[in-house]
């Protein structure tokens, strides 16, 4: 497939009059062809209008039809995987093996949502049957289910050019729920975005769905994103990126005449607590795992462990030493783009200047466009006094924080802002000695990990990838796993309706054989048949 | 019980230094004793701190213990119902029989939530079991459930002094979910609020729960509410009131360093569509029902039908005439308070001045503090051209809108903003002739009513009382029915945890025998036992 550099607006191709930009090879800063044309305001408006029009049809598609679309997208991406991966490698400097894994994950994610909507119970159908004899007034028949909300805008993320991008988790879950999607491509991997975008566009066409179900817009700056978030036909936004970018979108959305929800995943430092027993028994092993976790993918994961708390004792010395020795094993990294490289360098520089922080080790990159890994250390008192030490360092760096007693550890836990994850390394004895630690951490994060590492986010039914502000804009939601479908829906209820005009999910006979709550009891039985599983 | 006029701050009594105000008898404007003392900023801070502290315990209470609290509150309210109703009648002018019904509804609501949390499946537990053999990397054990979010602030509503007030739906659902609650009493029924508040306070004490589980703060102006919404320990807000008030809270919440969700129910005009067949067959009967619905409770329901659309034909003449004739059957009404009375008078005055609107009938109140009912009429062209004609008139007034053809009807439906409800009166033939009407309306409202009236909101599992902006601040939620519990929770997942430290909901043995999603299948079986219902 030839990359055209033009936006995808339904079944149409974007114009050539917008501002032009190019992707860049992160290894040497050279530009990649072709030119990409930013969408104009008129094109944004057109994409939103097409999406709104498509919603009338697509919002009422069956789970079977939506599943077919998602499966077709997955198959098409697989069929062009070589080209996708080759271009993505050039645009992101992520290794091929990682990109192969991410492609597989993206397709698995699409199929997971296909499975969820084909099965159908996700709609949370509830039926309260009528009681015409009830006194003082008859009880009406009331039935509710989750319904899609309308056009959704998804911002592609820089650090997952596939799994959190054009056909990534937000797109898959929004399409599964029945919402048309407009993707704003991330400007640092536009070619990858276009290839995947064409796969989605072709799938929509081959499934006989209206063109507005999907659009992909290019934009070099913030104008396209701003126009999308302000468009009155857009009903929700999904975003993965910086705290500044996410917060700007949140303000835009809140100031609209009709405010909408922004699901922004912004930043997270992912605290790790190594309790005394675990440190004694497995200190060196934890050090090896931690090194792998914080340097994985050049530390460019939202779940990278960025602060590590442990008691200041003899066991900790061996742990720290092991971690320091591991650092040169991967001496240098090429980051995703020039902006991220420069942010990482500047956060390292300012952390180094902090008088309360000691640089334990760092590696020196030999190439101009590379960065090194860094290991910092501070103590609990300084950490508690200085909130900036809890900020994310996006890149292959982490910070050790020594505490001197249990009370200090609990004070640190209580002082934390919202993060995506928190990790505890401990023995059963440790958990008995810190009985409140889990209870405090579960209020601070979306996922608590025990004796593991936070990187590697399993795509499954129970995953929660989302945490309280400021890690995300709305800690009541996940961007990974099948529960992500609940971002893009709202419950609607139907009172006194004739069976024939109700959606299949709500009909007496339960033709889809889904799980429903009937008069307060979960059942797959039709109405009128006694339940019993 | 003597009414003290002092706020309830945990187990403590508010001070006497704040600004003082009194309740007023709506019939004649006379003041009722005693003086009520507005909470100070320090008292707001104290209530929030107590709530935050209580959350550590209350947020981990079992469903059984939370159920016991809710049931005790219901029993206490019933035991003091006479005093509550007597005071509420004086403060709101609502008839005793209505207040008796509302008391029963409030207690039924508390018990519905008790039942939901005692049963426990509402927590949506999900378990994805581990697979250590999976390639390329082992699959971890991941378990998620819904958890409470922390202190919730509830603003009492003027129009439901019991069911949407101190121990109303928001309080009941927030407590059920495991969140401490701080209620800002509505200034127009402070005595009713205090009596119910003491019932809750005593229940918390008798259940042996920490005092911060509940506080009730008085305030004559907006200061107390503002301070509550801005307090960093507060994690969500529930509000029922004006669009201006709700919007102000939304802005406050969005501008916080840690933005929080505001569930504001603001205004709704609840469109009614009478299709030609229904008008022909049942026009007079619909007119009688409509009159009852729009004048019920002096039209002071958020679900009052405020605009009625029908075809301009001979059948409509009889319908309109019937409605006009019904008007004098209840000639005058006393509204909830002076502010609402004056707003109603001014919205009537401006509607009367609108050249596109005709006053078909109105009744003249004989008493100074009363208001009359009013019936307006306009045509579809004027309605579409003039958005102000879709605004809520809070009080016993409604507006008929004649359309001349199907296309105009559909244009009206598509032009609607978000409302709580939409109603269709139709025959099966009508529904065939307007195939898209339901599909358009379900995107505009939370509840679609067929051949009924929107007033009367059933408290049940399938109810959705909430609609898109501007009817509420967040159309993905309901304030009535058992699904309201989902306002106040977020999912949290636990990776690789030993069974013993997990909540009962997530343990292998499923000791609570709740429904859980295990590896994608709903089951009540323990882990390791094949499912089968």
Interface residues (C-beta under 8 A of the other chain):
Chain A: X55 X56 X59 X60 X101 X115 X121 X126 X127 X128 X136 X137 X139 X140 X142 X143 X144 X147 X149 X150 X250 X251 X254 X258 X259 X260 X261 X417 X418 X428 X431 X436 X438 X439 X440 X442 X443 X445 X446 X447 X448 X449 X450 X451 X452 X456 X458 X460 X461 X462 X463 X464 X466 X468 X469 X470 X473 X474 X475 X476 X477 X478 X482 X483 X489 X490 X491 X492 X493 X494 X495 X496 X497 X498 X500 X501 X515 X517 X519 X520 X522 X532 X533
Chain B: X55 X56 X59 X60 X101 X115 X121 X126 X127 X128 X136 X137 X139 X140 X142 X143 X144 X147 X149 X150 X250 X251 X254 X258 X259 X260 X261 X417 X418 X428 X431 X436 X438 X439 X440 X442 X443 X445 X446 X447 X448 X449 X450 X451 X452 X456 X458 X460 X461 X462 X463 X464 X466 X468 X469 X470 X473 X474 X475 X476 X477 X478 X482 X483 X489 X490 X491 X492 X493 X494 X495 X496 X497 X498 X500 X501 X515 X517 X519 X520 X522 X532 X533
